[in-house]
Amino acid sequence: MKLRVTMFIILIFMATSTVAFAEFSDVKSDASYYDAISRLSVFGIMNGDNFNKFNPDSMLTREQFAKIIVVTAGLGDDANSLKGSTVFPDIPNNSWASGYINVALSKGFITGMPDGKFHPYDKVTFAQTCTVLVRVLGYTDQDLKGFWPDNYIEKAKVIGLTSGVKLQAMDAMPRWAAAVMINSMLSASIKKTNPQETEKIFSESIDFYKSYIVLANSKTMERLASNQIMTDKGVFYLDVKVKEPELGSKYEFYIKDDKITSVFNKLNKLINYTVESASDTKITYKDKEGRSNSLVLPDKTTYYYNGTKQTYDNLKNLLQTNTSIIFAENSSQDGYEYALIFDPVYSKPEIGSKLDISKKKIGSIAYDDNLPIIRNSQIIKAASIEKYDVCYKISDIWGGNSYILVVDSKVSGKLKGFLPTKVTAKQIQIDTKTYEFGKDMDIGKVRNTSRYNIDDDVIALIGYEGKVVDVIYPYEDSVNYALVLNYSDATAGDSRTIKLLLPNNTTASYKTKDAFSGLKGTLISYNKIDDEYISVSAIEYTSFKDYTINKDDRLIDSYLVTDDVKIYNIMSNNDGSDTQVNILNWSDIPYGNIPAGKIIHINKSGEFGDINIIVASDLLDQKYKLGVVSKISGGRYSIMVDGREYSYNGPVTNAQIGSTTIVSMSGGIDAVLGITYSYNKSTKIQAYDMKRIKINDKVYRFRNDMVIYKKGIDGGITVIGKDDLRTDKTYVDVSLFTDYNNMVKMVLLSEI
């Protein structure tokens, strides 16, 4: 069952858009014929020359006009098949225009001259243009009164083809005027065969000019590929040169083999609403000034949801908080032609145990103090999120009006099996009940042959759709562990105060009667006695040794690391102040061999001894860093560390511009411990990519936090990117500084 919640933030805004065409250098955007030329250019009806010019004032010849009108009528393929001989003696068999002239003649659009010739190079006249366009719309001599050419010119005027063009009957046709008239014809009505027939627009009668409403894209419909859109006339691919059309807009597309190759926007105005709340078909929203407004959805509008038309009565079942509605105004702008309805957008679910208060993140979900967090229709604080909660960031389709939904639903019990099989699992059976996996469930996780076996105790976490989004073991929870930040001895009675860093990166202070003043900076387990007191147990640390990290397989040595492992990284543990600790993610830690003293404890749990807690000491070498001296002024130094420049007033023995130093950090530079040198040096870079570099026939991998400095000819030190490295250049010096895994953490280049 899908959860619905009420929110208090909303936005309405209006949007219009256009699709650009290839601009011609001799067609100004304020020209009266600009829109007509742009439309015909998009559809390939009229094009420019090889110099990106349209030549609007050039006169059209009769053969050029024959091609333009045949292409406009959608008969270009017929012209290819009718190439060759014609009835006109002045059209050679190998003429490029022969096929177009044959088609135009066979359709009755155009005729020869009184002498029996076509005169392909003569200028087409205004009278001839009016005649051809009126005939393309289905009219013949029998439909018109009077004599040629006045009858055809008058009919063209009545239809609206001559609007914006003032020419005499025998005047030659400039290209711009032809574009204006043909563009008007695309929007004109074709002749009715009987009075009861529905009026039909010419462009709608030809397949490749039909208008299309963009109903969905890959962001709003999962089954669409990134280069597909759904329209009211089907699903189509986008050509690589076509920019994705705006959702909800109506366009004219040129489509070939189910691929949209050209786009022209009809500029229908859109109005976007995000629903705050709904009752039946009445919605509330807030306008740009933040005032609440309401709207009853109009019943004469055509509604689409997930690409299909909806009955008006069904709309009340679709509306919820953060439903997005796109209304398209009708041509008279006194109502809405159609509207698109979209469900709220849900992020990937994140488990409450991944809450990090200091970083204001729940796994991949970022939040701030202004973002509402809602559980069971109540606004809560981030600190109230519990370990088994399933969290989503929800927004409208434009990424606005966000809030975090917290779902506190879980099932625990004995694992009885996966259906149909463990490899193709779609359901999980816990005790006697079966639960369906949601689309966000990582099925690969349950395929692990060493885990999730029959009769294991498991917890299934349920998402907003009522489906399972994760399956965990109870012992993966590390909530009863904490790291001691500080400890104060009893001042009255026998109670002591202990300050803890909890796994969700929050701190808490409790009283305890246990005397463990030596536990500061160590991992402990504890049990709550009541809201004020806890009992504390010391943890015996693992032996002092090297460890090998396999991040891809989530292994430390041969032990599996749980998905929600907690990594405490101790930066300092000085008397008189709190222990300074960072909580790291598994993705933060380095690959390969970790020397003794960097990982000081691993906590194992469960039957397989999976690692659920790691305690480390400056695992990322953040306390002691490499710096490059960038400036020296008297006894003052500027030193670049991690790409940032810091000031330092203490002594730096034998320092010069470009010297590499080892510094201790805590906000700024506390001390410079000395000068260091690289043993991996060259004058040439043999090869590099985004992950590695090769010098002296040896390949080194980059660390994620690697920094590259360049000492220029002028002696200045700058930070550069990997793309700035050069293999075709000889340097004075290429120095690589590596860590204990021989991974590059700093590169220093000196130019000649």
Disulfide bonds with the S-S distance in Angstrom:
none
